[in-house]
Amino acid sequence: MEMRCCRNQNDGGVCYGLVNTVPDEQSKLGTKYSVPQIALFKGVIEAIVQDVTAQGSISNIDALNIRLENQV
């Protein structure tokens, strides 16, 4: 576990949280999402970050066309 902090963009307040840094089998049980759902989420986030227009978003069509084979 690691303690991390971040600053709220709206009010400047500081938030702290515990982050699991060990990808063991026990930590994988801590979510209700399936492997394909997690892969889709990762794919959408990656597409948003890599967007050349830097708008911070992608279209619905782009999200539906994400190739999930590379995300699992």
C-alpha positions in Angstrom: 0.0 0.0 0.0 1.1 3.5 -0.7 -0.4 6.8 0.5 -1.0 9.4 -2.3 -2.4 12.8 -2.3 -3.9 15.0 -5.0 -5.4 18.5 -5.2 -9.0 19.1 -6.1 -9.2 21.2 -9.3 -12.3 23.1 -8.1 -11.6 24.2 -4.6 -7.9 23.4 -4.2 -8.4 21.1 -1.3 -6.0 18.2 -0.7 -7.3 14.6 -0.8 -5.4 11.6 0.5 -6.0 8.0 -0.4 -4.4 4.5 -0.1 -3.4 2.8 -3.3 -2.6 -0.8 -3.6 0.7 -1.2 -5.6 0.8 -5.0 -5.6 -1.2 -6.7 -8.3 -1.8 -10.0 -6.4 -4.8 -12.3 -6.7 -6.3 -10.9 -3.5 -6.4 -7.3 -4.8 -8.1 -8.5 -8.0 -11.1 -9.7 -6.0 -11.7 -6.1 -4.8 -13.8 -5.1 -7.8 -17.3 -6.1 -9.0 -16.3 -5.4 -12.7 -15.4 -8.2 -15.1 -12.1 -8.4 -17.0 -13.7 -7.2 -20.3 -15.3 -4.2 -18.4 -12.0 -3.2 -16.9 -10.3 -3.6 -20.4 -12.9 -1.3 -21.9 -12.4 1.3 -19.2 -8.6 1.2 -19.7 -9.1 1.4 -23.5 -11.3 4.5 -23.2 -9.0 6.3 -20.8 -6.0 5.5 -23.0 -7.9 6.8 -26.1 -8.8 10.0 -24.3 -5.2 10.6 -23.2 -3.7 9.9 -26.6 -6.3 12.1 -28.5 -4.3 14.4 -30.7 -6.9 17.2 -30.4 -6.4 17.2 -26.6 -10.1 17.9 -25.9 -10.2 15.5 -23.0 -12.9 13.4 -24.6 -13.6 11.0 -27.5 -16.8 10.4 -29.5 -19.2 7.5 -28.8 -18.2 5.9 -32.1 -14.5 6.1 -31.1 -15.3 4.5 -27.8 -17.2 1.7 -29.4 -14.4 1.0 -31.9 -11.7 0.5 -29.2 -9.8 -2.7 -29.7 -9.9 -4.6 -26.4 -7.5 -7.3 -27.3 -4.6 -5.1 -26.4 -6.1 -4.0 -23.0 -6.4 -7.3 -21.2 
